[in-house]
Every structure is written in structure tokens, then in C-alpha cells.
Amino acid sequence: MYRLVSKVTRRAFSSTGYLCRNASCSSMVTKQCFSTISVLQRQFENSHKISAPSNFLKLGSTGMCRTMSFATGFTPLQPKALESIIDVARAKTKSPEELADIWDDFHLGRGHIGLSMKAKLYYLLDQRTADCRYFVIPLWKGSGYTTMFVQVQMPHILFTGLEDYKARGTQASPYMTATFYKEFADSKDMVLIRGDIVLTSKLSDAEAKWLLETAQSFYLNDVRYKLVERFNKQTRDFEFKDVLRALEMPML
């Protein structure tokens, strides 16, 4: 169902330098403002028991719902304009494949993630995230996993560790944010995606890329999207083990 256009060819940075405006591409992400998801919280509170693997409960990914609030949204981000990252005029002369390669390669090893996707998939993602803005994804680390809370307010996606949010509430910092750039949606049938790792101590580049691609897969794959709908609309029926099963992760 879904297909992310992420190339593995790695060109020398000298071949992309003329296209990229700023080698540092420092993140413009600022402190996020969390508030309460009143509806989701009430649904969780009204559910006497949520069936989930024991480790999920231990991590506080469901138990915390009775004592704290999820985040309903974040203040509009002020990401770097695409013009400040690449030379848009020159980018227009490149084929979609060339531009995807340049975009991906430029972000390698910089605490940023560069991906791209077909425009029609972006519009499907936009449609589905407007209807279901929240989800949880286990991120495998060593011999276990940590649970990430995914919050979408297009053209942005916010990833926050649930355990950190449980401990710090509104002071919790997002681990990563992602921004979608639609400037080439019409002319090249592609949307550029930039992920900014806010807490490099929490996420490696590889983990951040996996999270971003996995989050998209749950919204773009029809079977996986049913879990997202269940989490947002039928909370009583949501079981975290179904997410683990979809990702072929062990139930600890």
C-alpha cells in the first residue's frame, strides 16, 4: 500500500553542497506546548482494565493514563523554510530521483533525517492523520523497547517518550519532530520530509528514521491503520500487543 522514496545511494557531500544552503541545518524546533486530550483521557479513565503486555504496563504506557494527560497538540512549529535548506530554484531542475538522493544524502549524520514520499501518499497521510492524530509505537532498544507517543498536526509529526512525559508532564521535550515540505508535490509528485532529532541522547539517526517510517506505515497501510483508528476511536478495544504483533516484536 505504501512506498517511501528513500534512496540508499550515498553521494559525496561535495556533489550536494551547491544545492544546500546551510551545512549545519540547525533545528528551529522550540519548546512544545502540551495540553490535555480530554476525550481520550476520559476514554482511558472509563476503561477499568486495558489488555496489554505486562511490559507495556510496567513502562507506564497504559497505566499512566489514569494519572496524567496525553498531549492534544503542540504550538505551531517554526521549522526552517525549505529555501533556507536547499536552493529551490536549482532543485527545480533536478529529476525526482536526483532530488530525493540529494535530500537524503545531505541529512546523513547531522542529527537530521531526510526522506521523501509520493504526493498521493502524503495526501492520504494528511487525510488520515486529521481523523486520527495520536498513536503509540514501541521502539526496540537492546533487550526491550521504550514506547513512543506519536502526535500529528500536519505538516508536522511529534515523537515523545511516554515515560518522559509521565515524569515531566508539560515540561517533557519531544525526542524528534518531522516536517513535510509540499513545494514539489505538483511539479515532481514528491513531498520532502525532514526529521529533526531534538534529544540526540534518546534517539540515534537510525532509530529516528525507523520511527518516522514506521509511523507513516501505520497510517498508510490499510491493515495497520485499523489499529490507529482503534486507538483513537475505540480505546476500549485497543490492545498494544496488536502493535507488537504488526511489527513482529516479542511480547515481553
Secondary structure, 3 states (H helix, E strand, C coil): CCCECCCCCCCCHHHCCCCECCCCCCCCCCCCCCCECHHHHHHHHHCCCCCCCHHHHHCCCCHHHHCCCCECCCCCCCCCCHHHCECHHHHCCCCHHHHHHHHHHHCCCCCEEEEEEEHHHHHHHHHHHHHCCEEEEEEEECCEEEEEEEEEECCEEEEEEHHHHHHHHHHCCCCEEEEEECCCHHHHCEEEEEEEECCCCCCCHHHHHHHHHHHHHHHHCHHHHHHHHHHHHCHHHCCHHHHHHHCCCCCC
